[in-house]
Amino acid sequence: MAREVKFSLVFRDMWQSAGKYQPRVDQLVAIAPSIIKMGCFDRVETNGGGFEQVNLMYGENPNTAVREWTKPFHEAGIQTHMLDRALNGLRMSPCSKDLRQLFYKVKKAQGTDITRIFCGLNDPRNVIPSIKYAKEAGMIAQASLCITYSPVHTVEYYVGLAKQFIEAGADEICLKDMAGIGRPVSLGKIVKGIKELKKDIVIQYHSHAGPGFSMASILEVCQNGCDYIDTAVSPLSWGTGHADIIAVQEMLKDAGFKVKEINMEAYMEVRSGVQAMLDDFLGYYCPKQNRLDNSLLVKPGLPGGMMGSLMTDLEENLATLNKWKAKNNQPELTTDQLLVKLFDEVAYVWPKVGFPPLVTPFSQYVKNLALMNVMQMEKGKERWSMFPDQIWDMVLGKSGKLPGEVDQELKDLAAAQGREFVTADPQGNYPDCLDEFRAKMAQNGWELGPDDEELFEYAMHPAQYETYKSGKAKADFLADLEKRKAAANAPAAGAAQPSVITVNVGGQVYKLDIAYGDAVPAATSAPAGGVPAGEGEGIAAPISGKFYLTKEPSEQPHKVGDAVKKGETICYIEAMKINNAIAAEFDGVISAILPSNGDTVEEDDIIVKVVRNA
């Protein structure tokens, strides 16, 4: 009898690999019946990873979305699964133990069956506790091997890692080939080795199409015993996304495997539904380059799920860099030129920081460090001159053990800055936090939510949750969407374009100024936040991003009149999912804080003014 291979639709990752945002809950619920009617999926990836954070960013409650989105699949007998980042939960930075434990209880109560646990460093100390917490909550614990290609990531390395996870109680193993650069024959050997350890262990394979290996890899892992294959549907298949279900199903059928048939009428309904979502608003955040296969990705090994946001980030950084070049009479760069420079720098940086598998958050760390190096060197500055603390935490071992050795150049740089390497269990660096967030919610008059899901959301994504609750997130999103629509439908030269829009968010009306190109909206009131512009010297933003006074709600924000010391952190700019600390450049007193919390600032904008001590 032919062996059966089953299919999963990675609907969440389809969107994350294409662009910046996820569909709204009404869009998700509307497309679910057609996905079910396709008849070929035993599993659907409904949430996890960036899903909840990006929903908060455009003003939607992700808890409501998860509950409503998973419900129709349960009723149809289809398992739902999510992606989680082990020590980091659903975010870029590590979580406390009590938050991690609550995480799985909330997701199980909301209707998620399987959690795909991964650590970007493949450190068992981060994965094994999550296996335990997930099983205690009643979830199926699927432990991931983050696949990459380097001198230290051998077949034996991965089979040994799977052995540790199976012995720790993992119900399933996932080969998470997040960049699609796993070599097909080696992947087959890994699957075979795992099946020799435990014949009945369920193995699921996840890959991205972009570099070009995925179809060969899918066939190879199936021939060696893989049970589930992650797939996508048009128009979000291929490119930085995943192989299309039609091609995968036909290939495996021809190879003699038992596979479910596809209801093509329903497939076309799903295809049309996805296109409608793109036309509605999501397409404004999906760069065209992400719809293309690109074997240049083999060299840097950047993951498909990150490429969705990378191209958007790159556009913003290119505009900033070219603005600087124009001021300094230097030739501007094209997107392709900057992309190649970035890919080359990633290949340079990656071995030096110890070969971390390029998956969230470490793919962003390596990519961001490489991009900062490129930006700084293009301006004649030194490599490593921007090196955020979060990235140092990875290098120093605070997030887990790196697979390879850190280069001596970075060891010397760490020593010069008084930074120390650590080997202790990473969880010990992050004390319990839920009582603190309960108190803050009570103070704000906020409900904890069913199964403490709102408490979970606030503790997991503090800054995004606060801007969501205030209505600012939705207002900022609508303003940005309006600008993108205006740019996409730009009238002939000289025609009028809107300079002001008004949006209504939950009954609160926001008046928003819009600027085009290098223009700046005219001020209509006192500087943002009501802080008067002071005397003194300005501190400029070293990078474009979101301005925040604090990184965590427990921190005390600086205010006008505070004395600061040289090197003391005053505020943060969140860029490319990294909080970049902005420090005082000399001893003095803060005389003005110009942006409001959560405002977007551009590189070289003056964000804080400080009066130098006499």
C-alpha positions in Angstrom: 0.0 0.0 0.0 1.2 3.5 -0.9 2.4 5.6 2.1 0.2 8.7 2.7 1.6 12.2 2.8 -0.6 14.9 4.2 -0.7 18.6 3.6 -0.7 21.8 5.6 -1.7 25.3 4.4 0.6 27.8 6.0 -1.8 30.7 5.6 -0.1 32.9 8.2 3.3 32.4 6.8 2.1 33.0 3.2 1.3 36.6 4.2 4.4 37.1 6.4 6.6 35.9 3.5 4.9 38.4 1.2 4.7 41.6 3.1 4.2 43.4 6.4 0.6 42.7 7.5 -1.9 39.9 8.0 -5.6 39.9 6.9 -8.3 41.3 9.1 -10.5 38.8 11.1 -13.5 39.4 8.8 -11.3 38.5 5.8 -10.0 35.4 7.5 -13.4 34.1 8.5 -14.8 34.8 5.0 -12.1 32.6 3.3 -12.1 29.7 5.8 -15.0 27.8 4.2 -13.3 27.8 0.8 -10.0 26.5 2.4 -12.0 23.7 4.0 -13.9 22.9 0.8 -10.6 22.4 -1.0 -10.5 19.0 0.8 -6.8 18.5 0.7 -5.6 20.0 4.0 -5.3 18.2 7.3 -3.7 21.2 8.9 -3.9 25.0 8.6 -1.4 27.4 10.1 -3.7 30.0 11.6 -1.5 32.2 13.9 1.8 32.6 15.7 5.0 34.4 14.7 4.3 37.9 13.7 0.6 37.5 13.4 -0.4 39.1 16.7 2.1 41.9 16.7 1.1 43.1 13.3 -2.6 42.9 14.1 -2.0 45.2 17.0 0.0 47.5 14.7 -3.0 48.2 12.5 -5.4 48.4 15.4 -7.1 44.9 15.5 -7.4 42.7 18.6 -5.5 39.5 17.7 -7.1 37.5 20.4 -10.5 37.9 18.8 -8.9 37.1 15.4 -7.4 33.8 16.7 -10.6 32.6 18.3 -12.8 33.3 15.3 -10.3 32.1 12.7 -9.6 28.7 14.3 -13.3 27.9 15.0 -14.4 26.8 11.5 -11.4 24.5 11.1 -12.1 22.8 14.4 -15.7 22.2 13.3 -14.4 20.7 10.0 -11.9 18.4 11.8 -8.8 20.2 10.5 -6.0 20.8 13.0 -4.7 24.3 13.5 -1.1 25.1 14.2 1.0 28.1 15.1 4.6 29.1 15.2 6.3 30.1 18.5 9.8 31.3 19.3 10.4 29.3 22.5 12.2 31.7 24.9 10.9 34.6 23.0 7.3 33.5 22.8 5.7 35.6 20.0 8.1 38.5 20.0 11.7 39.4 19.2 13.0 39.5 22.8 13.0 36.9 25.5 10.1 36.3 27.8 9.8 35.5 31.5 8.9 31.9 32.6 5.4 32.9 33.9 4.6 34.6 30.6 5.7 31.5 28.6 3.5 29.3 30.7 0.5 31.5 30.2 1.2 31.7 26.5 0.3 28.0 25.8 -2.7 28.1 28.1 -4.1 31.1 26.2 -3.5 29.6 22.8 -5.0 26.3 23.7 -8.1 28.0 25.0 -8.4 30.1 21.9 -8.4 27.0 19.7 -4.8 26.3 18.5 -4.0 22.6 18.5 -0.3 22.4 17.6 2.5 24.7 18.5 5.7 24.6 16.4 8.4 25.5 18.9 11.7 26.8 17.6 14.8 28.5 18.9 16.7 30.5 16.5 19.9 29.1 18.0 18.6 25.5 18.2 19.5 25.7 21.9 17.7 22.8 23.7 17.6 24.9 26.9 15.2 27.2 25.2 13.1 24.6 23.4 12.7 21.8 26.0 10.8 24.0 28.6 8.4 25.1 25.9 7.7 21.4 25.0 6.8 20.8 28.7 4.6 24.0 29.0 2.8 23.2 25.7 2.0 19.6 26.8 0.8 20.8 30.2 -1.6 23.1 28.5 -2.9 20.3 26.3 -1.3 21.3 23.0 0.6 19.1 20.6 4.3 20.0 21.0 6.1 20.1 17.6 9.8 20.8 18.2 11.7 22.4 15.3 15.1 21.9 13.8 16.1 25.3 12.3 17.7 24.3 9.0 20.6 26.2 7.6 23.8 25.4 5.7 27.2 25.9 7.3 30.3 24.0 8.4 28.7 23.3 11.8 25.2 22.4 10.7 25.7 18.8 9.7 23.3 15.9 9.3 24.6 14.4 12.6 24.1 17.7 14.3 20.4 17.8 13.4 19.7 14.1 14.1 21.3 14.6 17.5 19.2 17.6 18.2 16.0 15.7 17.3 17.1 13.0 19.7 17.2 15.4 22.6 13.8 16.9 21.7 12.2 13.4 21.4 13.6 12.3 24.7 12.3 15.5 26.3 8.7 14.6 25.2 8.3 16.3 21.8 5.2 14.8 20.0 6.4 15.8 16.6 9.5 17.1 14.8 9.5 19.9 12.2 12.3 20.5 9.7 12.0 24.3 9.6 13.9 25.1 6.4 13.0 28.8 6.8 15.3 30.1 4.1 14.8 27.2 1.7 18.5 26.6 1.5 18.6 23.1 3.0 20.2 20.8 0.4 17.7 18.1 -0.7 19.9 15.0 -0.2 21.1 16.2 3.3 17.5 16.9 4.3 16.5 13.4 3.3 19.3 12.0 5.4 18.1 14.0 8.4 14.6 12.6 8.0 15.9 9.1 7.7 18.0 9.5 10.7 15.1 10.8 12.8 12.9 7.9 11.7 15.6 5.5 12.7 15.5 7.0 16.2 11.7 6.7 16.5 9.8 5.1 13.6 6.4 6.5 14.5 7.5 10.1 15.2 5.5 12.6 13.1 7.8 14.7 10.9 6.6 17.9 9.1 8.7 19.7 6.5 8.5 23.5 6.0 10.4 25.2 3.2 10.5 28.4 1.2 10.5 28.4 -2.6 12.8 31.4 -3.3 16.3 29.9 -3.6 15.0 27.1 -5.9 15.5 23.9 -3.9 12.1 23.4 -2.4 10.4 20.9 -4.8 13.5 18.7 -4.9 13.7 18.9 -1.1 10.0 18.0 -0.7 10.4 14.9 -2.8 13.5 13.8 -1.0 12.1 14.2 2.5 8.9 12.3 1.5 10.9 9.5 0.1 12.7 9.2 3.5 9.6 9.1 5.6 8.2 12.7 6.1 4.5 12.8 7.0 3.3 16.4 6.4 4.3 19.0 3.9 3.7 22.8 4.3 2.2 24.3 1.1 0.7 27.6 -0.2 -1.9 28.7 -2.7 -1.7 31.3 -5.5 -1.2 34.2 -5.7 1.0 33.9 -2.6 2.8 30.7 -3.6 6.4 30.6 -4.9 8.7 33.7 -4.6 9.7 34.2 -1.0 6.7 32.1 0.0 6.1 28.4 -0.4 5.5 25.8 -3.1 2.0 25.7 -4.4 -0.3 22.8 -3.3 -1.1 21.9 -6.9 2.5 21.3 -7.9 3.4 19.4 -4.7 0.3 17.2 -4.9 0.9 16.3 -8.5 4.6 15.6 -7.9 3.9 13.3 -5.0 1.0 11.5 -6.7 3.4 10.8 -9.6 6.0 9.5 -7.2 3.5 6.9 -5.9 2.4 8.5 -2.6 -1.2 8.5 -1.4 -2.4 12.2 -1.4 -5.7 13.9 -1.1 -7.3 15.3 -4.2 -7.8 19.1 -4.6 -11.3 20.6 -5.2 -10.2 23.0 -7.9 -13.4 25.1 -7.8 -12.6 25.8 -4.1 -8.9 26.4 -5.0 -10.0 29.2 -7.3 -12.3 30.6 -4.6 -9.3 30.8 -2.3 -7.2 32.3 -5.0 -9.8 35.0 -5.7 -10.2 35.6 -2.0 -6.5 36.2 -1.4 -6.4 38.5 -4.4 -9.3 40.5 -3.0 -7.4 40.9 0.3 -4.3 42.1 -1.7 -6.5 44.6 -3.6 -8.2 45.8 -0.4 -5.1 46.9 1.5 -2.5 44.1 2.0 -1.1 44.5 -1.5 0.2 48.0 -0.6 2.6 46.2 1.8 3.8 43.4 -0.5 6.8 44.4 -2.5 6.8 43.0 -6.0 10.3 41.5 -5.6 8.9 39.1 -3.0 6.8 37.4 -5.7 10.0 36.3 -7.5 12.3 33.3 -7.0 15.8 34.5 -6.4 18.8 32.1 -6.1 20.9 35.0 -4.8 19.2 34.0 -1.5 21.3 30.8 -1.4 24.4 32.8 -0.3 23.0 35.0 2.5 20.5 32.3 3.6 17.9 34.9 4.7 14.5 33.3 5.5 11.4 33.8 3.4 9.3 34.9 6.3 11.7 37.9 6.8 11.9 38.9 3.2 8.3 40.2 3.4 9.3 43.0 5.7 12.9 43.3 4.4 12.0 44.8 1.1 9.8 47.4 2.7 12.6 48.2 5.2 15.1 48.4 2.3 12.9 50.9 0.5 12.9 53.2 3.5 16.7 52.8 4.2 17.5 53.4 0.5 15.5 56.6 0.5 17.4 57.8 3.6 20.7 56.8 2.3 20.2 58.4 -1.1 19.0 61.6 0.6 22.4 61.7 2.4 24.3 60.9 -0.8 22.5 63.7 -2.7 23.5 66.2 0.1 27.1 65.0 -0.2 27.2 65.0 -4.0 27.6 61.2 -4.3 25.9 59.0 -6.8 22.7 57.4 -5.6 22.2 53.6 -5.3 19.4 51.5 -6.8 17.4 49.0 -4.8 19.3 46.1 -6.5 22.7 47.7 -5.7 21.8 48.0 -2.0 20.3 44.5 -2.0 23.5 43.0 -3.3 25.6 45.0 -0.9 23.4 43.7 1.9 23.6 40.1 0.8 27.4 40.3 0.6 27.6 41.9 4.1 25.3 39.2 5.6 27.6 36.6 4.2 30.5 38.4 5.9 28.8 39.0 9.2 27.2 35.6 9.7 30.3 33.6 10.5 31.7 36.3 12.7 28.7 36.2 15.0 28.9 32.4 15.4 26.6 31.0 12.6 23.2 31.5 14.3 20.5 29.8 12.1 19.0 32.7 10.2 15.5 32.7 11.6 13.6 35.1 13.9 14.9 36.9 15.8 18.5 36.1 14.8 17.9 36.5 11.1 16.8 40.0 11.8 19.7 40.6 14.1 22.3 39.4 11.5 20.5 41.2 8.6 20.1 44.4 10.7 23.7 44.4 11.7 24.7 43.9 8.1 22.4 46.6 6.9 23.7 49.0 9.6 27.2 48.2 8.5 26.4 48.9 4.9 24.6 52.2 5.7 27.5 53.4 7.9 30.2 52.4 5.5 28.5 54.0 2.6 28.7 57.2 4.7 32.4 56.7 5.3 32.0 55.4 8.9 33.3 52.3 10.6 31.8 48.8 10.3 30.2 47.9 13.7 29.6 51.5 14.6 25.9 50.8 15.2 25.5 47.6 17.3 22.2 47.5 19.3 22.2 45.9 22.7 19.7 43.2 21.6 22.2 42.0 19.0 25.0 42.1 21.5 22.9 39.9 23.8 22.9 37.2 21.0 26.7 37.5 20.5 27.4 37.4 24.3 25.2 34.2 24.8 22.3 35.8 26.7 19.8 34.3 24.3 21.4 30.9 24.2 24.5 29.1 22.9 25.7 30.0 19.5 26.4 27.0 17.2 29.8 28.4 16.2 32.7 30.5 17.6 32.4 34.3 17.8 35.2 36.0 15.8 38.1 37.4 17.7 37.3 40.9 16.2 34.0 40.9 18.0 35.4 39.5 21.2 37.9 42.4 21.2 35.1 44.9 20.6 33.1 43.4 23.4 36.0 43.7 25.8 36.7 47.3 24.8 33.1 48.1 25.6 33.2 46.2 29.0 30.8 43.5 27.8 31.1 40.0 29.2 30.2 36.6 27.6 27.8 34.4 29.6 27.0 30.6 29.5 24.2 30.4 32.1 20.6 29.2 31.2 19.1 32.2 29.3 15.8 32.0 31.2 17.6 33.1 34.4 18.1 36.6 32.8 14.3 37.3 32.6 12.4 37.4 35.9 8.6 36.8 36.1 6.5 39.8 35.0 2.8 39.0 35.1 2.1 40.5 38.5 3.6 43.8 37.2 1.3 43.7 34.1 -1.8 42.8 36.2 -1.1 45.9 38.3 -0.7 48.1 35.3 -3.9 46.8 33.7 -5.8 47.4 36.9 -4.4 50.9 37.1 -5.5 51.6 33.5 -8.9 50.0 34.0 -8.3 47.3 31.4 -9.9 43.9 31.5 -7.7 40.8 31.8 -9.9 39.1 29.1 -11.2 35.5 28.8 -8.5 33.1 30.0 -6.3 36.1 30.8 -5.7 36.6 27.0 -5.5 40.4 27.3 -3.0 40.1 30.1 -1.0 37.8 27.9 -1.2 40.2 24.9 -0.1 43.2 27.0 2.8 41.4 28.6 3.9 39.9 25.3 3.7 43.1 23.2 3.7 46.0 25.7 4.5 49.0 23.4 2.2 47.7 20.6 -0.6 46.9 23.0 -0.6 50.4 24.5 -0.7 52.1 21.1 -3.5 49.7 20.1 -5.5 50.5 23.2 -5.1 54.3 22.7 -6.3 54.1 19.1 -3.0 55.6 17.8 -2.0 52.3 16.1 -5.0 52.4 13.9 -4.8 56.1 13.2 -1.1 55.8 12.2 -1.9 52.7 10.0 -4.8 54.5 8.2 -2.6 57.5 7.5 0.2 55.3 6.2 -2.3 53.4 4.0 -3.7 56.6 2.6 -0.2 57.8 1.6 0.5 54.4 -0.1 -2.8 54.6 -2.0 -2.0 58.1 -3.0 1.4 57.2 -4.2 0.1 54.2 -6.1 -2.5 56.3 -7.8 -0.5 59.5 -8.2 -2.2 62.0 -10.4 -0.5 63.9 -13.2 2.2 66.3 -12.2 0.7 69.5 -10.8 -2.6 68.0 -9.8 -3.7 68.4 -6.3 -3.0 65.7 -3.7 -4.5 65.5 -0.2 -2.4 67.2 2.5 -4.7 66.4 5.4 -7.0 63.4 6.2 -9.4 62.8 9.1 -9.9 59.3 10.5 -12.4 58.1 13.1 -11.1 55.3 15.4 -13.7 54.1 17.9 -15.3 57.4 18.0 -12.1 59.3 18.5 -11.3 61.6 15.5 -7.7 62.1 14.4 -6.6 64.8 12.0 -3.5 63.7 10.2 -1.1 65.7 8.0 0.3 64.0 4.9 3.6 64.9 3.2 5.0 63.6 -0.1 8.7 63.0 -1.0 11.0 65.0 1.2 8.4 67.5 2.3 7.5 67.8 6.0 3.9 68.5 7.1 3.4 72.0 8.4 3.0 72.1 12.2 -0.6 72.9 13.2 0.0 73.0 16.9 2.7 72.9 19.6 5.3 70.2 19.0 4.1 66.6 19.5 3.2 65.7 23.1 2.9 69.3 24.1 6.6 69.6 25.0 7.9 73.0 24.1 11.0 73.2 21.9 13.9 74.0 24.1 17.3 75.5 23.8 20.4 73.3 23.5 21.9 70.8 21.1 19.8 68.4 19.1 20.3 64.6 19.2 19.5 63.3 15.7 17.9 59.9 15.0 20.6 57.6 13.6 18.1 55.5 11.8 14.4 55.7 10.7 11.8 54.0 12.8 9.3 54.3 15.6 10.2 56.6 18.6 9.7 55.2 22.1 10.7 56.7 25.4 11.1 53.3 27.0 11.7 49.7 25.9 9.6 48.1 28.7 6.6 49.6 30.6 8.5 49.1 33.9 11.1 51.6 32.8 10.8 55.2 34.0 10.7 57.5 30.9 12.9 60.5 30.7 11.2 63.9 30.7 12.1 67.6 30.0 14.3 68.8 32.9 16.0 65.5 33.6 19.7 65.5 34.0 21.5 63.0 31.8 25.1 61.7 31.7 27.1 61.0 28.5 26.3 57.5 27.3 23.0 57.3 29.3 20.1 56.0 27.3 17.4 58.7 26.7 15.0 56.9 24.4 14.7 54.2 21.7 14.0 53.9 18.0 12.5 50.7 16.9 13.7 49.9 13.4 13.4 46.6 11.6 12.1 45.0 14.8 15.1 46.1 16.9 15.1 48.6 19.7 18.0 50.9 19.1 19.1 52.8 22.3 19.7 56.5 21.8 22.2 57.8 24.2 23.2 61.3 25.5 26.3 62.5 23.7 27.4 64.7 26.7 26.4 65.5 30.2 23.5 67.9 30.4 19.8 68.6 30.9 17.0 67.5 28.5 15.3 70.7 27.2 12.9 69.2 24.6 11.5 65.8 23.5 10.1 66.4 20.1 8.3 63.2 18.9 5.4 61.5 20.8 5.7 57.9 21.9 5.1 55.7 18.9 5.7 58.4 16.3 7.6 57.6 13.1 10.9 59.5 12.8 13.3 59.6 9.9 17.1 59.4 10.0 18.7 62.8 11.0 15.4 64.1 12.5 16.2 65.9 15.8 14.3 63.9 18.4 15.7 65.3 21.7 17.5 68.5 22.7 19.9 68.7 25.6 21.5 71.7 27.2 25.2 70.9 27.8 26.5 71.4 31.3 28.8 74.3 31.8 
